[in-house]
Amino acid sequence: MQPKYDLRKIKFSVDEGTFKRAVGLYEGGKVIDFEDNLRGYSATVTGTSPYFISVSNTDIRKGNCDCYVAQNKNELCKHMVAVAIYSILRGEKMKEDESAIEEFACSGKLGELSNEELFEVKKEISSATKFIKGYTGPSKKWFEYQSSLSEGVCMLELVFSKLPVSKQTSDLVIKTLLKLDNKLCKGGVDDSDGTVGNFIYGSVEILKDFAKLDKNCLKSFKIFEKQETCFGWEKDLNLKEI
Ligand SMILES: [Zn+2]
């Protein structure tokens, strides 16, 4: 049975390095003895010593591996990710765009979104920000929580990287960042790994590129004349220096 997640979701749930290493294991034929069972999959990943893995078919974050990373660091390990990839591709070769890591950067294209596109983008942003929520642990495992933050951030990175450059989209980016800033400040988000913070700073760089390409974007920075953020990232949007 196919899992409820897809390759995109897997990619978004782990850091770049883990994803790449998992792809390496999958493509190197290291996933063996793969079996479907009622709630998910089990398999062995070969290496210096074999690891025994189980992964849920509904949530990539739920599963087990007897390697050091999964057991001691409580993180989603490359073996579990490799087995999850196997559950989708079943030994087929991974396409290049499926294994590619998208770059988080300004699209460089000038333009506005149509009303319809704007509606869709707002919907994507709102579903992404739902993953960035307060930590209610300890019942929830830390790595499950971290990976939820990372999934939300990856979705947002993808949306921001596709945006055309104009005051309209610059307003949208700033509004989203202010919402995240508020979540970090008052929403109980535990960003001790800096996932969300790094995303905000990355987005500020994108906003600077926006302003270089279209001076109208500077108008949307004016909101910071009246409003300060918790973390002061808006100070990088100094109108005179751009
Ligand atoms: Zn492992």
Boltz pocket constraint, residues with backbone or C-beta under 6 A from the ligand:
constraints:
  - pocket:
      binder: B
      contacts: [[A, 51], [A, 65], [A, 66], [A, 67], [A, 68], [A, 69], [A, 70], [A, 77], [A, 78], [A, 79], [A, 80]]
      max_distance: 6.0
